Amino acid sequence: MKRLRLETHIRNFINGHYHEPINGMRVDLIEPATGKVYGSRPESSAADVNLAVRAAEEAFPAWSSCGINTRYAIMNRMADLITANSELLVEAESMDNGKPRSLARLVDIPRAEDNIRFFATAIRHDASEAYNMEMGAINYTLRQPIGVVGCISPWNLPLYLFTWKIAPALASGNCVIAKPSEITPLTASLLAQIAAEAGLPHGVLNIIHGSGPAAGQPIIEHPKIKAISFTGGTATGKRIAATAAPMFKKLSLELGGKNPNLIFADSDLEKAIKTTLKSSFANQGQICLCGSRIFIERSIYDEFKERFVKKVAAMTVGDPKDEASNLGALVSEPHLEKVLSYVQLAKDEGGTILTGGERVQFKGDLAGGYFMRPTVIEGLPHTARVNCEEIFGPVVSLIPFDTEEDAIMMANATEYGLSSTVWTSDVSRAHRVADQLHAGIVWVNCWLLRDLRTPFGGVKSSGVGREGGYEALRFFTEPKNVCIKY
Ligand code: TXE
């Protein structure tokens, strides 16, 4: 099985070949753990997107008609290549994003392989419906690939979310113009090598590197790109929708979150605390599904606070290469500054910092890294800005509640509605609370337990549409009803 080459002079992948950006513009890439330049990427433009769309259009007829077993075989080879090169991908992801290698090894890279494997097999089980009519007619539904589609992904789970979009698009017979985040392009560039080695025909997958306005916006605006699958910030989602809606493009928007974590007195507190450490600080809190608002029933508030804060204070912030590190570096200097500004805002709003809240300055190699302590805040009302706005870092807020109704009201009181977590041993309460939460996903007595068949996405400002399972295959196909009289 072919060994990938770690290229840090990243290039676009168009029509099966590597290309410098037509405008020749390149931007340095920074390693979050050291603050040092490790390579460079294209700052592509509409000219590169146009080249890619032409390649995708030429490849579409053959790819869309090659049949599910051919697509299954090629995508399985891609998944095999991810597995065969998993340690290289782990190291690349950790270096590019700042996350601990242990996390990339446990979550990011296995999930990227699973995304591709899952949709490679899903198309072999996919069926559509037929409707028989009494006057001697029958209807059947064709679900046909759209054509050329755009997949745009963020920096927090780079290869995981990149493949989460690309896999269903390819499996359902589309050709893809994919743009990873400009902040974390490294594993996306390795996916290009994987696609080429797996025998994905030229032009089926095209990877364009560049910032949102320079390279992303031309993808949204291109008239031949008929559907956009996007994950990123809510503000960006609004801009994308404003461009795409008048062009009648299909849109899947997975946006921000400010997820509540409801802990009732009747919960298994040991388990709740253990999982809440992960749901609060995994990936340095840079997961749209992290539970950053922790609502605790008042009767157990002090016990929870004392035990939770003690464990948070003992977490290790350190070198992403070090297996002992619970938290690595945040993804960039601007993002670290943004997160630290919310800690200052918490103080300005009258909150108390129970632990953390400060940047961690290492000596030696990591001296320039973007590290901070995991932070716990208390004493702010649920209406405070810190408790309503997405921070997207290792910062959580503790808020007591008296009644189930209060907890649900406060949980639902933000503009977001992505995921929620509920800790209780009362099964009726679990169903009752889950039913009333404004969220696309509710975890009860667990967090981030993911079955790829389930609908994934949020409501309100957390987005539009769902990914996962048949939801994703439906998004990347157009249903056509054929009615035949006999
Ligand atoms: O997202 P952006 P970023 C949230 C989180 C974070 C904020 C910004 O609050 O602080 O979003 O993060 C591309 N047309 N989440 O900077 O800016 C951009 O190049 C087309 C939650 O990552 O939205 C990148 O590839 N594309 C989220 C992608 O959009 C454009 C995970 C995301 O960038 C574009 C990450 C444009 N006009 C951040 N502008 C989640 N829900 O998981 C930007 N892009």
Boltz pocket constraint, residues with backbone or C-beta under 6 A from the ligand:
constraints:
  - pocket:
      binder: B
      contacts: [[A, 152], [A, 153], [A, 154], [A, 155], [A, 156], [A, 179], [A, 180], [A, 181], [A, 182], [A, 210], [A, 211], [A, 212], [A, 213], [A, 215], [A, 216], [A, 217], [A, 218], [A, 220], [A, 231], [A, 232], [A, 233], [A, 234], [A, 236], [A, 237], [A, 239], [A, 240], [A, 254], [A, 255], [A, 256], [A, 257], [A, 286], [A, 287], [A, 288], [A, 390], [A, 391], [A, 392]]
      max_distance: 6.0
